[in-house]
Amino acid sequence: MICILLQCISQSAYADLARAEGMLKISGLDWTVIRATMLTNEPGNGVAKDWAAR
């Protein structure tokens, strides 16, 4: 039951992300999408990793 619920939530979230990116693409704005891929309960340390640069 929990798996089904999580699957529904993640599908909905992905659809929202895709719709938002689509709106950005047609906006004519210069944009960059940044997503937090791993959140923790630890205090911030001011460091961000650029995985694309590797």
C-alpha positions as CSV (number, residue, x, y, z in Angstrom):
1,M,0.0,0.0,0.0
2,I,2.8,2.5,0.9
3,C,4.6,1.6,-2.3
4,I,1.5,2.4,-4.4
5,L,1.1,5.7,-2.5
6,L,4.8,6.7,-3.0
7,Q,4.6,5.8,-6.7
8,C,1.5,8.0,-7.2
9,I,3.2,10.9,-5.4
10,S,6.5,10.6,-7.3
11,Q,4.6,10.4,-10.7
12,S,2.7,13.5,-9.8
13,A,5.8,15.3,-8.7
14,Y,7.6,14.4,-11.9
15,A,4.6,15.6,-14.0
16,D,4.8,18.9,-12.1
17,L,8.5,19.3,-12.8
18,A,8.0,18.5,-16.5
19,R,5.2,21.1,-16.8
20,A,7.3,23.8,-15.0
21,E,10.3,23.1,-17.3
22,G,8.0,23.3,-20.3
23,M,6.7,26.7,-19.2
24,L,10.3,27.9,-18.8
25,K,11.3,26.7,-22.2
26,I,8.5,28.7,-23.9
27,S,9.0,31.7,-21.7
28,G,11.9,33.2,-23.8
29,L,13.8,33.7,-20.5
30,D,17.4,32.7,-20.0
31,W,17.1,30.0,-17.3
32,T,18.8,27.3,-15.4
33,V,17.0,24.6,-13.3
34,I,18.7,23.6,-10.1
35,R,17.3,20.7,-8.0
36,A,18.2,19.6,-4.6
37,T,18.8,15.9,-5.1
38,M,19.8,15.0,-1.5
39,L,18.4,16.8,1.5
40,T,19.4,16.1,5.1
41,N,18.5,17.4,8.5
42,E,22.1,18.7,9.0
43,P,22.8,22.4,9.2
44,G,24.0,24.0,5.9
45,N,27.7,24.3,5.4
46,G,27.7,26.8,2.5
47,V,29.1,24.3,0.0
48,A,27.4,23.2,-3.1
49,K,28.7,20.4,-5.4
50,D,28.5,20.8,-9.1
51,W,28.2,17.2,-10.3
52,A,27.9,18.2,-14.0
53,A,31.5,19.7,-13.9
54,R,33.0,16.3,-13.1
